[in-house]
Structure formats: structure tokens, C-alpha cells
Amino acid sequence: MIAIINTGCANINSVRFAFERLGTPVEVITDAQQLRQYERAVLPGVGHAKVAMARLVEGGWQQAIDEYQRPLLGICLGMQLQCEHTAEGDTQCLGIIPGEVSELEVGNLSAPHMGWNQLNIAKAHPLTQGLKESDQVYFVHSFAHQVNDATLATSEYGQRFSAIVAKDNFAGMQFHPERSAKVGARLLQNFIDWQA
């Protein structure tokens, strides 16, 4: 059973349906005390980092996530909130995945970065198993994690940035795997199978 953390900062139905299509039962939880009961968890997120982080702190999620010892996946803003700091609202984040999140330097490209883009594998990991260099996933974001030792895969839009990150039992995907067709389904299955 997978817990989907509902802090009111994401449309969680698409994430729930994506796991259900893979035959994996999910439960949406709104109480941080429930988290420890689940074998793995997902932190989705959209919107502004400062607002979302405030909701995590107010709801007791910061401590619950910090103490969680099973696989936890952050999606989009949920990934960024796992990092140390984001320039969006000059916000201190959960600090469980090392690195900074900064505004994408897109140059002459339109912002936000929205649409399909290619993944480039940076290092082998159970979460990237079965991926090919030509695989594409669906992004919607204006801020991104700077590439560092936690980076498993990158993408490029004006600059190179982290598309998948992981440290210990925590992982993040900047794109939306639930909206990324067969490649996204493969990545979610990898998360289901991941023995962190």
C-alpha cells in the first residue's frame, strides 16, 4: 500500500490513478501521524514552494517525512521540497536530498519549461532501470535542482538540471511520471519495486 501525502498543494487524482493502473493500491492521507503505517509514500506538489513548505511544517509533515525510513518519492514541487533550499520565495526546504533549487535559466526559450523532454541517465540506480537515452517525460516547472552527486538523470532546457534525484530512501522526479505514458509507468513501477 502506497500513501499519497495530501497537503492541498497538488491534484493527486492523476497520481493515484497512475498507481492503480499498475495494480498497486494507494491511500490518500491528510494526517502526518498516518505516514509510518505505509510501506512507501509519494509527495506530489504544484504551486509555490513557500506556501507548500509552510503547509508541510504546519501539518507536522516535516518531522514525519524526516523520520520515515521507507521509500518516499517526491514529484515536481514535491521533489524540490526534499532539497535543502529553493530560490522560490527564498525557502528552506526539508533538507533530506542535498542541493539547491534555482530558477531555470532558459535564455530565449519560453518559461515555464512545459512539455516532453529527453532524459539522460547520469548513474545506474534501481529507479532508472530499463530507461533508454531516447526516453522522454513530461515536465511543467520554472525552478530546478542543480546537478550534483544525488542526480540520477538529467534533462536540458536552457541549462542542464536534475530530472531524477535520490539519496538513501528518498527520491524525486522533476517531471510528472503520472503524465509520461509508458516511460512514466515504468518509472513508477521501478519505485514500487525499489528496495531502498
Steps between C-alpha positions, in 0.01 A plus 500: 500500500634842397412818686446815296562801722227759451600845620256676269778603261443251217242329286554156645245308295725458198775358724255266671360376168852440363583264787160330480561431129811311611290293740640665812255610771539856625350705777490877522600617847452841661642426847878483547459241775368254241819501294689240704235237424586482128767307311574791268377852442467769233525875553345671196490876469420795279491872571731724703775345712462739795127425534550124461787491750295695754223241467748217557629665817155594632365150437787324678618347173857629527576282802299203371684501165839550667438193719361286216734210421326346198500611134352847450464664158458873445339608172557844341479754786498200736851420376620857548364511855724206594811705420684743727385835368309651209534847355123504458399722789848449653364189672677255732379153402505154659876453450489125443647509148809720466498790260354833402195575286525812285304664222562344159719713278305448179661769283281562195277201576152549641439456872386293675658188354186316389477189286689184409875488540771237492656331801877445518612232746776628730548184709358151530233458770194277554277803424651545152500131409373433149524861385651586163679822409227585250219475759296814555286615792260789563622811684326810639735715712687829534749397771741207500749312716864564410686189383705339779586158650132430573411529130399175328377651172512842340310692238574826323296812437716808474726329752567149627305410815410199715204302371528213751680515836543256787670467836449205734125422501397836352461575130355768279385545141478855363262393224155341536536122466123466529468703178797343318332200331696172485827652619326651803329170576838325489646753743210461741537121480870543578398696809255228602777240464774711661648344814657814647 
